[in-house]
């Protein structure tokens, strides 16, 4: 975006702030912020209660940029995985090249963790348990209480420190009365989803719940080489929960889940006639011409035990103990042509995790409230890489790597009411992480055996904010926070000679976030809005750079801390209910995300290039969405109509910002029409990407080949649900 357009956008931000300021003046003059006269007769809706700060609060009262969706809202939008939710959350970007290479960013901060020596910048928690690998993110979202997305650095409220933001998923607990539901969905590509749950008491103080889910779908990419269809789905999952109330003060929740995922998936497709693809490229995104195995398998399971004990003082002491295991197995035709130029397999990524958190939450009454915690996390990961060049492993590479991580942390976050309207928040966290790594590579003239790589990182991260409550309906906050992500090891296939162990090691990165937010609603709660303006300063960003190593002066590509970036922008969301039954929800986000330092980012003809000034990859300048829902009451239920338009702006899919890796902005349309009956039955017809828009979520140049990953095609179907 040129400077003129940027100036206009910044003026728009200032105008939005002036609108907020005018509301503050109205409050100072004793004028309430109310909705229009047309909205006065409409019933207010239930507000989502979030636990982002470890106590029950509404979204409007939290001095953070947060989006939240109830379980009912997720069902109404047809959301079944995290991937389905991305267009509804400002600043959130999701993409994947199979389960092993899932990338999630918030405000341009995040990334994937395909390499077992690299951490993710976005943290996901399921019922308070940290999921360390992005390969475990896109599981089924079944029978949930809510999903919360916190933007910006988090660390003084959650166990594991995260630099970009947090996705906090909360399941519905077992109930004290018998209830349940069954769900089935059928759509094009022979897609069949099923879900079922049953919850109820086993005794007066013991309750149980079981949830199962399946997803099957034929592939929508036809392989002309062997006649098979690729990018299919074959997933099975289940969760068992127990809730025990031995006393009035103690609640114990046990949860165990398992997922089995099998796919025939291509990790990328041919995207032009460049190089060896020239005779085989058809320009049809629904065709492939691949001669090798394309398989993507995932097995996950986890068990957690959460105990909440309420002390006589009203403090709540919580213990969360959890183990989790994620195993990925991938076979891929890297070149995606009928020529056996490059293929891989097996690629594995196996991680075993244990975490223990102890947390103390003060009562909500009184001027001082706080959350304090201790956290321990252990991750034992290993990965195998087999790469064949020209059909021969002898010309390729064999890699075996392992990483052991031990992380220790203590955190404190406190709110103090300086006056009835002004609240000060301060938080601090100390983190210490120890990592040890092993790396073995067998490759012609590139053999390495590093068996004792070690590093130790320690860090103080913090947050400070002021929240001012102008009246019951209008608040504002200003905050500064520092986020941190530990260093690690580059343990993927290495193509450079004469390396030493220290060449595979890189340090931590940090983000400082400056943010101003305004949150308001009408006195009848029929109009709500949230606006946040922010400036993130990204230091020591972990990037790939051409540098001279410890044993040679010839530059080679290594993961280093060569990057710095500046990310500025705003996020806004609003909900309007102008008349009975009609709800309009809109979101928008703008990101000016650029590298301010990225030396020696590429080597062309021996000349090293800088990417300073380039836009950060896979970070659109604009994202926006609008959803209209109309609910019409009938004799025995409600007729529900809804439609969503979502826009993703111009985006560079690689840091090089080359034209061939640039994707123009695009607009997607979804729609649903359903009938929800009083007796618990509901029926819905739905469609996604109704305009059949073809758009790329990933692009690269590999060995002279243009390659890409496309977004989901048009899908449609019918949903049936019965609650009892």
Secondary structure, DSSP 8 states (H G I E B T S, - for coil): --HHHHHHHHHHHHHHHHHHHHHHHHHHTT------GGGTTS------EE-TTSS-EEGGG-SS-EEEEEHHHHHHHT--BHHHHGGGSTTEEEEESSGGGEEEEETTEEEE--STTS--SEEEEETTEEE--GGGSS-B--SEEEEEEEES-B-SSSSS-BSSEEEEEEE----SS-EEEEEEEEETTTEEEEEEEEEEESSSSEEEEEEEEEEEE--SEEETTTS-EES-EEEEEEEEEEEE-SSSSEEEEEEEEEEEEEE---S-EE-SS-GGGTTT--S-TTEE---S--EEEEEEEEEEEEEEEE-TTS-EEEEEEEEEEEEEEEEE-SS-SSS-SEEEEEEEEEEEEEEEEEEEE--SSSSEEEEEEEEEEEEEEEEEEEEEETTEEEEEEEEEEEEEEEEEEEEEEEEEESSSSEEEEEEEEEEEEEEEEEEEEEETT--EEEEEEEEEEEEEEEEEEEEEEEETTEEEEEEEEEEEE--EE--S----SS--GGGGEE--EEEEEEEEEEEEE-TTS-EEEEEEEEEEEEEEEEEEEEEE-TT-SSEEEEEEEEEEEEEEEEEEEEEE--STTEEEEEEEEEEEEEEEE-TT-EEETTEEE--TT-B-TT--SEEEEEEEEEEEEETTEEEEEEEEEEEE--EESSTT--GGGEE--EEEEEEEEEEEETTSEEEEEEEESTT----EEEEEEETTEEEEEE----EEEEEEEEE-
